[in-house]
C-alpha cells in the first residue's frame, strides 16, 4: 500500500469493517491503520496472522473478531465489543460479500436466503447496530460496498446483483433517516477488483481483456485502489456528502 493522502480526523477514530481480514477488506484495514485509526474487523476465517502483520507494520494491532456476519446476534456482539475496545464507532464499512456464481434455474429457497443474508441483511443489521454508538459520538459515517454489476445488468449471479441494487436503495433511505443525528450513509461501487479470490475463481485472459476494453482507464483494479475513496467517505472531508453512490471502476459505468 502506498499512502496518497492523510485524513487527520481519522487518527484515533473507531472503525469497524466487515470482512476486514482478506481481499479488499484487508487493504481497508491497512489503510485505516496507516491513518492512525483504531480498527476492528469481523471475518469467518482466522485472520490472526494478518493481524500480526498489521501490528508489525503499523505498531498498532487491529482487533480481529472471528464470526459470521449472517449470525445477526454475533454481528451485534462484535460491534459492541469493538466499541468497548476502541470507543464509540464512528466509521462502519460494510465490505464483506459473496459473489458466488449461479443461474436463476438453480436457485432454491435456502440459497436465496443465504445470498441475501450475506449480501444485504447483514449490511442492514450492522447499520442498525452502530446507530447508538454513532449517536453517542455525535456523528458517524457508514460506507456500504455495492458493485457496478447491477448497473451493468450482469448475468451469472442474479441474487448478487439484486442485493447490490438493494444496498443502494437502503443507503439512500438510511441517509435520510440517520441524517438528523449527523450520521452519513454512502455506497461505494467498485468495478472488477482483482483480489486473489477473483484471480483464483473467475479471472480468465479473455474475460479480463473484454472488461478492460469497457474501461476508460486500461489498468486493472487492485484492492488498494479502494482505500482512498473509503477514507474520504469516512473522513469529515466529505461531511456534507450522504445518500450517494461513489463508483471506482476505471470508467466502465457513468453516473449523473
Backbone as a ProteinNet text record, in pm:
[ID]
protein_1_A
[PRIMARY]
XXXXXXXXXXXXXXXXXXXXXXXXXXXXXXXXXXXXXXXXXXXXXXXXXXXXXXXXXXXXXXXXXXXXXXXXXXXXXXXXXXXXXXXXXXXXXXXXXXXXXXXXXXXXXXXXXXXXXXXXXXXXXXXXXXXXXXXXXXXXXXXXXXXXXXXXXXXXXXXXXXXXXXXXXXXXXXXXXXXXXXXXXXXXXXXXXXXXXXXXXXXXXXXXXXXXXXXXXXXXXXXXXXXXXXXXXXXXXXXXXXXXXXXXXXXXXXXX
[TERTIARY]
83.5	0	86.5	56.1	124.5	28.9	65.6	-19.5	-19.9	-138.1	-151.7	-198.5	-292.5	-349.9	-357.3	-354.5	-370.7	-500.7	-583.7	-710.2	-694.9	-662.7	-619.3	-726.7	-853.7	-959.3	-979.6	-915	-927.3	-828.5	-735.8	-644.8	-726.4	-709.8	-779.6	-929.2	-977.1	-1117.8	-1143.6	-1263.5	-1304.2	-1375.1	-1315.4	-1360.7	-1394.8	-1506	-1543.8	-1564.1	-1499.4	-1502.7	-1550.3	-1648.6	-1685.5	-1595.4	-1545.5	-1455.5	-1323.1	-1273.8	-1154.2	-1022.5	-1024.6	-900.2	-853.4	-927	-886.5	-940.4	-883.6	-931.7	-931.5	-1037.4	-1049.4	-1048.2	-1115.8	-1123.4	-988.2	-895.6	-760.8	-690.4	-708.3	-649.8	-709.5	-839.6	-903.7	-853.1	-837.9	-780	-642.1	-559.6	-426	-432.4	-523.1	-534.9	-578.6	-676.2	-720	-611.5	-542.3	-433.6	-324.2	-297.3	-196	-235.6	-366.2	-414.4	-413.2	-380	-379.4	-513.1	-604.4	-735.2	-724.6	-825.1	-837.5	-936.7	-889	-967.6	-1005.8	-1132.3	-1180	-1246.1	-1233	-1299.2	-1346.6	-1450.2	-1506.1	-1482.8	-1455.8	-1437.2	-1454.6	-1493.2	-1516	-1385.2	-1286.8	-1160	-1064.7	-975.4	-878.6	-785.3	-786.5	-702.9	-595.9	-559.8	-459.1	-326.3	-287.8	-161.5	-163.7	-276.3	-289.6	-282.2	-348.4	-342.8	-199.2	-125	17.2	95	69.8	137.1	107.6	-18.7	-56.9	6.2	13	75.4	223.5	289.4	430.8	450.9	361.2	374	341.6	235.2	185.2	209.8	253.3	272.6	141	35.4	-97.5	-168.8	-231.7	-294.2	-444.1	-494.2	-639.3	-703.7	-824.7	-900	-971.9	-927.6	-991.8	-1094.2	-1217.4	-1325.8	-1373.5	-1352	-1391	-1540.5	-1608.7	-1752.1	-1811.7	-1938.7	-2012.4	-2112.1	-2105.7	-2193.5	-2340.3	-2368.5	-2508.9	-2568.8	-2485.6	-2531.6	-2556	-2678.7	-2709.3	-2672.2	-2701.7	-2665.6	-2513.9	-2443.2	-2297.4	-2239.3	-2300.4	-2256.4	-2276.6	-2392.2	-2417.9	-2316	-2288.3	-2192.6	-2052.5	-2014.2	-1883.3	-1873.2	-1980.1	-1981.7	-1973.9	-2045	-2037.2	-1898	-1837.1	-1701.5	-1602.8	-1620.2	-1533.6	-1546	-1669.3	-1691	-1633.2	-1642.9	-1585.2	-1433.4	-1371.7	-1226	-1175	-1247.2	-1194.2	-1277.1	-1386.4	-1475.3	-1586	-1683.1	-1798	-1753.8	-1811.8	-1774.5	-1821.9	-1729.9	-1765.8	-1753.5	-1702.1	-1696.6	-1724.8	-1827.3	-1860.5	-1839.9	-1767.5	-1752.8	-1813	-1927.9	-1990.3	-1926	-1826.9	-1746.3	-1768.9	-1791.8	-1799.9	-1915.4	-1890.1	-1992	-1950	-2040.7	-2008.9	-2075	-1991.9	-2044.2	-2044	-2082.6	-2088.2	-2171.6	-2116.1	-2186.7	-2301.9	-2412	-2529.2	-2623.6	-2707	-2811.2	-2945.8	-3041.5	-3175.3	-3234.3	-3213.6	-3274.2	-3228.2	-3105.7	-3054.8	-3081.6	-3141.8	-3166.9	-3283.7	-3261.3	-3370.5	-3386.6	-3483.2	-3515.2	-3398	-3327.6	-3215.1	-3102.5	-3071.6	-2964.5	-3004.1	-3130.5	-3180.7	-3156.7	-3200.2	-3188.3	-3042.9	-2953.2	-2811.4	-2749.7	-2775.6	-2717.8	-2767.2	-2895.3	-2948.4	-2895.7	-2879.7	-2826	-2683.9	-2601.4	-2461.9	-2454.5	-2527.8	-2506.3	-2599.4	-2699.1	-2790.2	-2834.4	-2884.9	-2935.2	-2828.4	-2707.8	-2600.3	-2565.9	-2575.8	-2547.8	-2647.3	-2775.7	-2879.1	-2857.2	-2834.2	-2824	-2694	-2589.3	-2468.5	-2497	-2570	-2609	-2692.7	-2787.1	-2872.2	-2789.3	-2692.1	-2613.5	-2519.2	-2466.5	-2374.4	-2448.7	-2578.9	-2654.3	-2640.9	-2662.3	-2648.5	-2506.9	-2407.1	-2268.8	-2240.7	-2289	-2267	-2348.2	-2468.7	-2546.4	-2471.8	-2410.5	-2334.3	-2214.3	-2151.2	-2035.5	-2075.9	-2199.3	-2247.3	-2230.2	-2177.9	-2158.8	-2115.7	-2113.8	-2064.8	-2072.8	-2003.1	-2005.2	-2017	-2114.9	-2134.7	-2106	-2021.5	-1989.7	-2032.7	-2130.1	-2182.6	-2126	-2049.2	-1996	-2106.3	-2121.1	-2212.2	-2125.6	-2167.4	-2092.2	-2152.4	-2069.7	-2124.6	-2198.1	-2193.8	-2252.9	-2401.5	-2473.3	-2617.4	-2641.3	-2551.5	-2565	-2545.6	-2458.3	-2429.2	-2532.5	-2615.6	-2710.1	-2640	-2533.1	-2454.8	-2535.8	-2517.6	-2574.9	-2474.3	-2523.4	-2433.8	-2439.7	-2505.9	-2523.1	-2639.5	-2761.8	-2876	-2908	-2882.4	-2910.2	-2808.7	-2686.1	-2582.7	-2617.1	-2657.9	-2694.1	-2821.4	-2913.6	-3034.2	-2998.7	-2910.9	-2869.6	-2796.5	-2710.5	-2633.7	-2722.9	-2824.7	-2921.4	-2996.2	-3028.6	-3094.2	-3008.2	-2877.9	-2786.3	-2795.1	-2805.3	-2813.9	-2941.6	-3055.2	-3180.1	-3176.5	-3122.2	-3111.4	-3024.4	-2914.4	-2822.9	-2894.6	-2974.8	-3045.2	-3147.2	-3220	-3321.2	-3258.2	-3149.8	-3085.1	-3017.3	-2966.5	-2907.9	-3012.2	-3134.8	-3244.1	-3280.5	-3287.3	-3328.1	-3222	-3094.2	-2986.3	-2932	-2962.9	-2905	-2923.2	-3041	-3058.3	-2959.9	-2901.5	-2801.3	-2658.4	-2644.2	-2513	-2442	-2521.5	-2466.4	-2486.7	-2377.6	-2383.3	-2379.9	-2451	-2455.1	-2434.9	-2327.9	-2296.1	-2263	-2277	-2239	-2113.7	-2038.4	-1922.7	-1933.1	-1932.9	-1948.6	-1816.9	-1743.2	-1620.4	-1650.7	-1555.4	-1557.4	-1499.3	-1435.4	-1379.1	-1242.5	-1242.4	-1120.7	-1055.9	-929.8	-864.1	-803.5	-893	-848.6	-795	-730.1	-679.4	-793.4	-906.8	-1022.8	-1070.6	-1078	-1121.5	-1025.4	-896.5	-796.3	-806.4	-830.5	-836	-962.7	-1074.5	-1202.4	-1265.5	-1244	-1324.6	-1245.4	-1123	-1049.2	-1001.4	-1033.4	-974.4	-911.6	-817.2	-749.4	-848.9	-942.6	-1040.1	-1139.2	-1185.6	-1282.4	-1224	-1098.6	-1033.6	-1008.8	-966.9	-942.3	-1071	-1182.1	-1310.8	-1353	-1328.7	-1365.5	-1278.8	-1150.1	-1060.8	-1097.2	-1149.9	-1193.3	-1306.6	-1389	-1500.4	-1454.9	-1340.6	-1291.8	-1232	-1254	-1185.3	-1035.9	-1005.8	-866.6	-829.8	-717.8	-686.3	-604.7	-588	-519.7	-621.4	-578.8	-666.7	-680.2	-791.6	-817.1	-760.8	-691.7	-630.3	-707.4	-709.2	-777.9	-735.7	-608.2	-561.2	-624.6	-678.8	-742.6	-871.6	-921.8	-1043.6	-1015.1	-890.2	-859.2	-894.7	-844.2	-859.7	-1004.5	-1082.7	-1224.4	-1296.3	-1264.7	-1327.5	-1282.5	-1153.6	-1104.1	-1172.2	-1189.7	-1258	-1400.7	-1472.9	-1610.8	-1619.2	-1519.6	-1518.3	-1481.7	-1400.7	-1349.6	-1451	-1433.6	-1516.2	-1483.5	-1382.9	-1358.2	-1483.6	-1562.4	-1687.3	-1809.5	-1799.5	-1901	-2039.5	-2052.2	-2184	-2224.6	-2163.6	-2194.1	-2263.4	-2386.1	-2459.8	-2565.9	-2604.8	-2704.9	-2655.6	-2524.2	-2465.4	-2401	-2375.7	-2304.5	-2178.4	-2063.3	-1935.8	-1893.1	-1854.7	-1811.5	-1661.1	-1591.5	-1448.1	-1429	-1431.4	-1431.8	-1344.6	-1263.3	-1180.4	-1257.5	-1384.9	-1464	-1543.1	-1608.6	-1696.7	-1837	-1894.5	-2028.1	-2015	-2118.2	-2121	-2242	-2228	-2336.7	-2368.4	-2484.4	-2520.1	-2615.4
-120.2	0	124.5	218.9	347.1	454.7	523.1	628.8	747.4	795.8	908.4	1033.1	1018.1	1132.4	1102	1208.5	1195	1262.1	1189.6	1242	1253.1	1373.6	1392.7	1355.6	1371.2	1341.9	1192	1108.4	963.4	908.8	992.1	947.2	920.8	802.5	755.1	730.7	740.6	709.8	561.8	530.7	392.2	339.9	240.3	191.6	43	4.5	-137	-175.8	-286	-332.2	-476.5	-507	-647.4	-706.3	-827.1	-890.9	-817.9	-764.3	-680.1	-754.2	-886.5	-962.4	-1021.4	-997.5	-1052.4	-965.1	-981	-910	-759.3	-695.1	-550.1	-510	-587.4	-554.2	-544.8	-633.1	-628.2	-499	-455.1	-328.2	-212.2	-219.1	-112.5	-109	-225.7	-231.1	-167.3	-202.5	-147.3	4.6	50.7	193.4	274	224.4	295.3	295.8	183.6	179.6	279.3	295.4	392	535.1	559.7	691.9	710.5	603.9	610.4	576.2	518	479.3	352	332	208.6	120	5.7	-76.8	-209.5	-244.5	-378.9	-436	-566.5	-628.2	-767.7	-811.2	-944.5	-1024	-1152.8	-1240.5	-1384.3	-1467	-1608.9	-1685	-1655	-1728	-1665.5	-1746.3	-1698.8	-1596.3	-1475.1	-1367.5	-1325.1	-1415.4	-1382.8	-1345.2	-1419.6	-1391.9	-1253.7	-1218.4	-1085.6	-977.3	-998.8	-901.8	-885.7	-997.4	-991	-904.1	-925	-849.4	-700.5	-666.2	-525.6	-462.4	-537.4	-485.1	-456.4	-546.8	-526.9	-405.8	-387.6	-278.5	-142.6	-135.7	-6.5	21.6	-79	-58.9	-53.5	-90.8	-96.1	-218.7	-293.8	-418.9	-399.9	-441.9	-439.7	-546.4	-519.1	-616.6	-709.8	-834.8	-935.1	-1012	-1014.3	-1088.9	-1192.8	-1319.3	-1424.8	-1451	-1448.2	-1469.6	-1461.6	-1492.6	-1496.5	-1380.6	-1293.9	-1176.9	-1214.4	-1337.2	-1379.3	-1417.9	-1429.6	-1450	-1311.1	-1264.3	-1125.8	-1094.9	-1184.6	-1161.7	-1154.6	-1242.3	-1240.6	-1113.2	-1064.2	-939.7	-823.3	-817.9	-711.9	-717.7	-838.2	-853.9	-808.5	-837.1	-795.5	-643.5	-578.6	-432.4	-372.8	-429.7	-382.3	-404.7	-518.6	-547.1	-445.6	-409.9	-309.8	-175.9	-135.7	-7.7	-9.1	-122.7	-133.7	-118.7	-172.3	-168	-32.4	30.7	148.1	274.8	267.5	382	374.7	466.3	462.3	458.2	366.2	351.3	473.5	533.9	649.9	621.3	505	465.4	316.4	282.9	143.5	122.2	15.7	-22.2	-160.5	-166	-293.3	-340.7	-426.1	-469.1	-614.8	-700.5	-844.2	-877.2	-964.4	-1003.8	-1135.8	-1194.6	-1318	-1314.5	-1315.4	-1309.1	-1446.3	-1547.4	-1683.7	-1688	-1748.1	-1755.3	-1856	-1822.1	-1909.6	-1865	-1957	-1925	-1919.7	-1856.1	-1847.1	-1985.5	-2077.6	-2210.7	-2289.1	-2266.6	-2348.7	-2290.2	-2172	-2108.3	-2177	-2216.9	-2264.8	-2169.6	-2196.3	-2104.8	-2087.7	-2197.4	-2189.1	-2104.4	-2120.1	-2041.4	-1894.1	-1867.2	-1729.4	-1666.4	-1736.9	-1683.3	-1656.4	-1749.2	-1732.9	-1614.5	-1602.6	-1493.8	-1357.3	-1347.7	-1221.3	-1193.7	-1297.8	-1280.8	-1223.6	-1276	-1230.2	-1091.2	-1070.7	-953.5	-835.7	-852.3	-741	-735.3	-847	-848.1	-805.7	-860.1	-826.6	-678.3	-619	-475.7	-395	-430.5	-356.8	-366.2	-488	-504.4	-447.5	-440.2	-370	-220.5	-164.4	-22.9	1.4	-87	-74.2	-79.9	-171	-192.4	-76.8	-9	102.4	231.2	235.2	359.5	418.5	341.4	402.4	449.8	380.4	422.6	555.6	570.8	695.8	809.6	780.4	882.2	928.1	834.9	866.4	955	927.4	1006.8	1143.1	1154.6	1279.5	1290.2	1185.8	1184.7	1043.8	1020.9	892.3	884.4	787.3	762.5	613.6	576.5	437.5	427.2	331.7	308.2	166.9	155.2	25.9	-10.6	-118.2	-161.9	-223.2	-172.2	-227.1	-282.3	-263.8	-314.5	-255.1	-238.5	-193.4	-305.4	-426.8	-541.7	-521.1	-461.8	-442.2	-327.7	-229.6	-119.6	-168.6	-267.1	-323	-427.2	-472.3	-579.7	-710.4	-737.1	-858.4	-985.2	-1084.5	-1216.6	-1302.3	-1413.8	-1509.2	-1509.3	-1409.4	-1405.9	-1312.5	-1348.7	-1257.9	-1220.5	-1308.2	-1271.8	-1170.3	-1179.3	-1082.9	-944.1	-935.7	-805.3	-751.2	-839.8	-798.2	-735.1	-800.6	-748.6	-615.8	-605.1	-481.6	-364.5	-388.9	-284	-245.8	-345.1	-319	-236.5	-261.2	-183.4	-35.6	-6.7	132.4	198.3	127.8	182.1	198.3	99.1	106.4	224.1	243.7	353.5	487.6	507.7	635	655.9	549.4	562.2	585.6	513.7	531.4	667.3	717.9	852.5	954.6	939.5	1029.3	1011.3	887.1	858.5	899.3	874	896.6	1039.4	1113.3	1245.3	1342.4	1348.9	1442.9	1421.2	1302.9	1274.1	1289.9	1357.6	1381.1	1249.7	1150.9	1022.4	1013.6	999.1	994.4	849.4	821.4	685.7	695.8	635.9	637.5	496.8	476.2	348.8	368.2	261.8	262.4	141.5	166.9	59.9	38.9	-65.7	-94.1	-160.2	-151.2	-232.1	-368.9	-429.5	-562.9	-550.9	-569.2	-559.9	-698.4	-705.3	-835.2	-880.2	-919.9	-984.2	-1123.3	-1185.6	-1319.8	-1416.9	-1398.3	-1484.8	-1472.4	-1349.2	-1329.7	-1396.2	-1381.8	-1442.9	-1595.1	-1650	-1795.6	-1854.7	-1779.6	-1840	-1789.4	-1661.5	-1606.1	-1545.1	-1501.2	-1428.6	-1523.3	-1488.7	-1555.6	-1448	-1487.8	-1391.7	-1320.6	-1397.9	-1340.1	-1249.6	-1294.3	-1215.8	-1084	-1089.3	-967.7	-870.9	-922.6	-836.6	-766.8	-839.2	-780.9	-672.5	-696.2	-597.1	-472.1	-490.7	-375.5	-292.8	-358.3	-285.6	-188.7	-226.2	-139.3	-25.4	-42.5	61.8	178.3	300.6	417.3	411.2	376	359.9	213	186.5	48.9	-29.9	22.4	-52.4	-136.9	-252.8	-335.1	-272.4	-303.4	-251.6	-345.9	-287.1	-359	-325.9	-415.4	-381.5	-247.7	-213.3	-86	34.5	15.3	126.9	171.3	91.7	127.6	208.4	211.3	268.6	415.5	496.2	640.6	686.6	617.9	650.9	626	513.3	480.7	578.2	609.9	705.6	841.1	884	1010.3	1008	899.1	888.9	878.2	815.4	801.8	932.7	1013.9	1137.5	1250.3	1347.9	1468.7	1554.7	1514.9	1580.8	1576.5	1470.5	1454.7	1479	1572	1586.1	1624	1679.1	1713.3	1620.8	1503.8	1406.1	1287	1262.8	1147.3	1104.4	977.5	922.9	906.2	902.4	898.4	762.4	736.6	615.8	658.2	630.4	659.2	536.4	557.9	447.8	457.7	347	337.8	214.6	234.3	119.4	137.6	242.6	265.5	323.2	358.2	422.1	324.6	226.9	134.9	193.3	228.8	288	438.5	509.3	654.4	687.6	786	825	971.4	1012.8	1152.9	1180
0	0	0	-88.5	-93.3	-44.5	65.4	119.4	23.6	-10.4	-103	-30.8	61.3	131.9	280.8	361.9	505.9	546.9	618.4	669.2	821	865.3	1003	1104.7	1069.4	1165.8	1186.5	1105.1	1123.7	1226.6	1271.5	1377.7	1504	1557.2	1677.3	1655.2	1531.5	1504.4	1529	1574.3	1598.2	1473.4	1410.3	1279.7	1289.5	1229.8	1224	1078.3	1037.3	898.7	896.1	812.3	793.6	684.7	710	614.4	601.6	711.7	706.7	709.5	695.3	703	572	462.8	333.8	221.6	103.2	-14.3	2.5	-45.9	-32.4	114.6	197	339.1	405.8	369.1	426.8	387.9	264.2	221.4	299.7	328.1	404.4	548.2	610.2	744.6	745.2	648.8	633.1	617.6	532.7	505.3	625.9	701.5	821.5	928.2	945.4	1043.1	1008.1	879.5	835.3	870.9	887.4	927.2	1079	1151.4	1297.1	1359.8	1280.5	1332.7	1416.2	1500.2	1577.5	1502.6	1456.9	1365.5	1429.7	1415.2	1448.5	1324.3	1306.9	1192.4	1227.6	1156.7	1173.7	1046.3	1061.9	947.5	987.6	892.6	922.1	940.1	858.4	861.8	963.2	1015.5	1113.4	1049.2	1101.1	1047.5	1146.4	1237.1	1337.4	1272.5	1170.3	1102.4	1037.1	977.6	917.1	1024.9	1138.7	1248.6	1298.2	1305.5	1343.3	1245.2	1116.6	1010.6	1022.8	1048.9	1062.4	1185.7	1294.8	1416.5	1393.2	1322.5	1292.5	1201.8	1107.2	1009.6	1070	1150.9	1196.7	1344.5	1419.3	1562.4	1638	1574	1635.6	1581	1669.4	1628.5	1605.9	1490.7	1472.8	1560.2	1603.1	1681.9	1586.8	1582.7	1497.9	1578.7	1530.1	1593.4	1493.4	1525.5	1432.8	1445.4	1331.9	1334.4	1195.6	1186.8	1061.1	1061.6	960.3	958.6	942.5	897.6	885.7	1020.6	1124	1261.1	1319.2	1312.9	1349.5	1493.2	1585.6	1725.5	1742.2	1671.2	1676.9	1617.6	1509.5	1448	1544	1607.4	1705.3	1819.5	1866.1	1976.7	1934.9	1811.5	1762	1755.7	1711.4	1704.7	1844.9	1939.2	2078	2135.5	2104.3	2151.5	2095.2	1968.4	1906.4	1978.4	2010.1	2078.3	2219.3	2286.3	2420.2	2416.5	2311.3	2299.5	2251.2	2158.3	2088.5	2105.3	2179.8	2191.4	2088.3	2098	2006.6	1860.8	1784.9	1643.8	1566.4	1491.5	1409.5	1260	1225.4	1084.1	1073.5	997	966	817.3	782.7	642.6	624.2	559.1	523.6	393.7	407.1	292.7	255.9	354.2	329	235.4	139.7	41.8	-21.1	-97.6	-168.8	-306.2	-410.4	-547.4	-614.2	-537.9	-590.1	-717.7	-821.8	-949.9	-942.6	-1011.8	-1012.5	-1123.5	-1164.8	-1262.4	-1190.3	-1251	-1192.8	-1170.2	-1266.2	-1258	-1135.9	-1091.5	-981.6	-843.4	-835.9	-706.5	-635.9	-511.4	-428	-310.2	-224.8	-115.7	-19.9	10.7	104	47.5	-81.9	-143.3	-149	-183	-181	-43.4	61.8	198	233.2	195.5	229.3	154.8	25.9	-52.2	-2.8	28.6	78.3	219.6	299.3	435	430.7	341.5	331.3	269.4	162.7	78	103	189.9	216.8	363	414.6	552.3	652.3	638.8	732.4	727	608.5	594.6	678.3	664.7	737.9	887.9	936.9	1081.6	1138.1	1056.5	1100.6	1113.9	1016.9	1025.9	1150.9	1175.2	1293.5	1421.3	1424.8	1546.2	1577.4	1474	1502	1533.6	1505.4	1523	1663.2	1771.1	1903.9	1934.2	1879.5	1902.2	1834.1	1711.4	1638.6	1699.5	1746	1816.4	1941.6	2010.3	2130.8	2098	1982.9	1941	1885.9	1839.7	1782.9	1632.6	1571.3	1425.2	1384.7	1254.7	1206	1054.9	1000.1	856	831.3	749.6	709.7	561.2	523.7	383.2	349.1	259.9	217.1	80.6	75.3	-53.5	-137.4	-256.7	-355.6	-469.1	-592.8	-707.9	-833.8	-935.6	-1063.8	-1135.6	-1080.8	-1150.5	-1178.4	-1082.8	-1105.7	-1203.5	-1206.9	-1302.2	-1445.2	-1459.7	-1591.3	-1632.8	-1537.6	-1567.8	-1597.5	-1522.2	-1547.9	-1520.9	-1604.9	-1581.6	-1506.2	-1452	-1387.4	-1236.9	-1178.4	-1032	-995.8	-1038.5	-1022.9	-878.7	-782.8	-643.9	-592	-639.8	-601.7	-654.1	-780.7	-835.8	-770.2	-736.3	-665.6	-531.6	-456.8	-326.5	-340.9	-443	-460.1	-498	-577.4	-605.2	-477.4	-396.2	-268.6	-174	-175.2	-91.8	-126.7	-255.4	-298.3	-245.7	-254.9	-202.7	-52.2	16.6	161.3	203.1	132.7	163.6	158.3	56	41.4	153.1	187.5	292.5	429.4	459.3	589.3	598.5	486.5	487.1	530.8	480.7	517.7	665.1	709.5	847.4	949	916.7	1013.3	1009	904	884.9	1000.1	1063.5	1174.9	1289.7	1298.7	1402.4	1349.5	1236.7	1172.7	1139.9	1101	1056.8	906.2	834.7	688.8	642	533.6	477.5	327.2	278.8	136.5	88.9	-40.1	-101.9	-185	-199.2	-287.6	-379	-508.6	-607.6	-681.9	-649.6	-723.5	-858	-945.6	-1066.1	-1035.7	-1134.9	-1115.4	-1048.9	-917.4	-838.7	-834	-873.7	-886.9	-754.3	-664.3	-540.6	-574	-476.9	-500.1	-528.8	-461	-485.1	-629.5	-679.4	-817.5	-914.8	-887.7	-975.4	-973.6	-854.2	-840.7	-903.8	-898.9	-932.9	-1062.3	-1098.4	-1204.9	-1321.2	-1295.8	-1399.7	-1508.7	-1632.3	-1748.5	-1835.1	-1917.6	-2003.7	-2094.7	-2151.2	-2243.5	-2170.2	-2054.7	-1978.9	-1929.9	-1883.6	-1835.6	-1950.3	-2062.8	-2179.3	-2222.7	-2221.7	-2260.6	-2161.9	-2033.7	-1932.9	-1945.5	-1964.4	-1980	-2102.7	-2204	-2322.5	-2288.1	-2191.1	-2149.9	-2059.5	-1993.1	-1903.7	-1982.8	-1931	-1989.1	-1958.1	-1834.3	-1790.3	-1806.2	-1866	-1907.4	-1806.2	-1685.9	-1580.7	-1503.5	-1457.3	-1374.3	-1236.3	-1171.1	-1037.7	-932.7	-835.7	-725	-597.2	-496.4	-371.6	-312.6	-324	-269.4	-337.5	-458.3	-527.8	-460	-365.5	-293.9	-167.8	-123.7	7.8	16.6	-74.1	-59.1	-74.1	-157.8	-167.3	-35.8	29.5	157.5	265.8	268.9	367.9	351	228	200.4	254.1	229.5	275.9	428.3	490.6	636.5	704.8	638.7	695.9	688.9	774.7	769.9	649	572.6	444.3	357.7	372.7	295.3	383.2	479.2	583.8	533.8	413.7	360.6	246	240.5	136.3	199.6	162	213.1	113.3	122.2	31.4	-111.1	-128.3	-261.8	-289.8	-416.3	-458.7	-534.4	-475.8	-540.9	-620.9	-744.7	-832.2	-853.8	-828.9	-858.2	-944.2	-1075.9	-1166.9	-1291.2	-1292.4	-1411.1	-1527.9	-1503.1	-1608.1	-1694.4	-1630	-1703.7	-1714.1	-1600.4	-1599.6	-1581.8	-1619.3	-1597.1	-1513.9	-1426.2	-1336.1	-1356.5	-1303.6	-1310.6	-1426.5
[MASK]
++++++++++++++++++++++++++++++++++++++++++++++++++++++++++++++++++++++++++++++++++++++++++++++++++++++++++++++++++++++++++++++++++++++++++++++++++++++++++++++++++++++++++++++++++++++++++++++++++++++++++++++++++++++++++++++++++++++++++++++++++++++++++++++++

